[in-house]
């Protein structure tokens, strides 16, 4: 089993690659910032990962995962996201307080226990924040989602994923009932003021700025 440090690096590289588009190289400065280490420390670790063939490293350019590195990243993400869902669904924790717990548990949990958790939860497809949970074979579902700030007036959508999972933002979403699975309709889009208004089927509405709406990914309903 890979060390927690290796798994953290691999997972972070995968996340940054996903954000900028599959196949791109992740800059060492960007990786170091995301992990909270110096560029020199990040470079030393990446060179070690290259020797173990988990990544492909191009000096002074960047790094990307190899096939084996991507398989490991998806396994770590599977652990993390299943643990997060278990903490919410089974232990009753709030979604804004589970990330750090899952960060610790994802490195310690065995495959046997993980599969028991998966079965207990009914083989879920997404975690509490709407992130896809990779399958046991390393397959991750691709979904056609768009940021809420790109939606037009009159469109009915379903909230599917929250990009920004910082504690404060998650608490803001809960207080406004803007959570994955919630159906909403865009009732007003003011491009000049940068404000979006949405309504709920049960009544009520919510106003938010484009920056906040851009962190909420939705599925457009026909």
N, C-alpha and C positions, 0 to 999 in steps of 0.2 A: 504494500500500500504506500502511495506517495506521501511525503511529509505534508503537514498543513501549509508550510511556506510554499512548497511547489504547487499545491492545489490552489492556493490563493493567487499566485502569479498566473497560472494557467486560466483560471476563471476570469481574472481581470482582463487578460489579453483577449479572451473570447468576447467579453462584454464590450470592450472598446472596438473590436473588429465589427461586431454586430451593429454598433451605433453608427459607424462610418461606412458600412457596406462590406459585404463578404468579400474576402480576398485581399483587402488593403493591408498595408503595413502600419503597425502602431508605432508612433514615435517614442523614443525612450523617455523623453521629458514628460510626455503625456502619461505614460505608464507609471513613472516614478511619482507624479503628482497624485494619480488615482490611488496608489498604494501607500502614500505618505512616507516615501523613502527618498534618498538622494539619487540623482541620475547615475552616479557611480555604483551605488548598491544595486540598482535595478539592472544595470549593464552586466555586472558580475554574475548576477543570478540568471539572466537571460543567456549568457554564454554557457553556463552550466546546463541549462535546459536544452540548449542547442546540441551539446555533447551527448545528452541522453535522447536526442532526436524527438523531443517534444515540440520544438519550435524551429523555425527557419529564421536565422538572424543575419541581417545585412548591416555591417558596421556603418555607423554615422547616418543610417537611413531609418531602420526600424526592425520590427519583429512581427511574425505571424505564426499561427499554430500550424503544426504538421497534422497529418491525419490522426496519428496516435495522440497528439496533444488535444485535438478537438474531441476525440472520444472521451478523454479524461475530463475535459471541461464540462461536457454534457453530463457525465456521471456526477460530478460535484454539484452542478446546477440541479440535477434530479434530487439529490440528497437535500440540498438547501430548500428547495421549493416544497418538497413533500413534508419536511420538518416544519416549515412555516405554516402550512395548512393544518398539520396535526396540532400545532400549538394553539391555533385559532379554533378549529372545529371540535377538538377533543378536550383540550385543557382550558378553553374559554378565554384565552389571552386576546388582547386588542391587537389589531393589525399593525399599529404604529410602534409596538414594543417587542416585536418578534424577531427583527432582523439580526440583532446582535446575538440573541440566543441561538438562532439557526446557524450563524457564522461559527459558533463554537461546536455545536452538535454535528454539523455536517462532516467534520473531520474524524469524529469518534464513532459514529454509528456504523454497524456492520451491514453488509448486503442482506443478510437474513432478516434482521430487524427492519430494514428499510422496506423490503418486500411485504412484510407483515403490516407495516403502516400503510403502504399502498393499497393492499387488499382491504384493510379496515376502513379506509376512506372511500372505497368503491372505485379505485383506479381513476382518480381525477385527472382532468386535462389541464387545469390551470391552478395557480396558487392564489392566495388571498388578494394579491395585487393585480391579478389577471395575466401574469407571465405564464407562458406555456411550460408544462412539465415534461421534460424529455422522457421517452419510454425507456424501459430496461435495456433495450437494444440500441439506445442512442439516437432515436429518431425524435425530432422536435417538430411539432405541427406549425405550418406556416399559415398565418391568417391575414386577411385583407383588411387592415385597420388604418384609420386616418386620424390625425389630430383633430380635436373638437373645434379648434379655431379656424379650421379650413372648411367647415360645414356652412351651408347656405341657409338662409331663412326658410322655414317651413319643413326642413328635413327632420325626420324622426330617426333617432339613432339609439343604439344600446351601448352603454359604457362597458368597455371590455378590458382595458389595461391602464394602469397608472404608471407613467414613466418616472415621475419624481416620487421617490418613496421616503423622503425626509419626514421625520416625525411631525413637524409642524404642518406640513402640507397635507399629510394624511388625516390629521385631526381636523383641518379645515374642510376636507372633503366629507368626512363623516358628519360634521355639524351641519352640512348643507345637503346631505343625503345623495352625494355624488359618488356612488360606489359601483364597482363592477356588477353587471347584471341589471342595473337600473335603466329603465327606458326614459328618454327625455326627447323633447322637441325643441329645436332652435327657433325661438320666436322673434329674435331681433339680432342683427349683426351690424354694428356701427363701426365701420372701418376707420372713420376719422377719429373717433374717441377711443377706439381699440377696446370696445366693450361688447360682450356677447351675453344674451339673455336666453335662458332655457326654461321650459315649463315641464311639469310632471303630470302623468295621466290622472293621478289622484287629486290634482290641484296644487297651487303654489308655484312659485318660480324662483329663479336664482340668477343674479347678475355676476359676471366675473370679467376680468381683463383678459386680453388675448394671451399674455404670458402664462397665466394659470390654465386657460383652456387648451393651450398647446401641449400641456403635460398630461392631458387626458386623451387616451386613444379610444376611438369608438368604431362600432360596426354600423354602417348605414343600412337601415331597414327599407325594404321595398314597399 
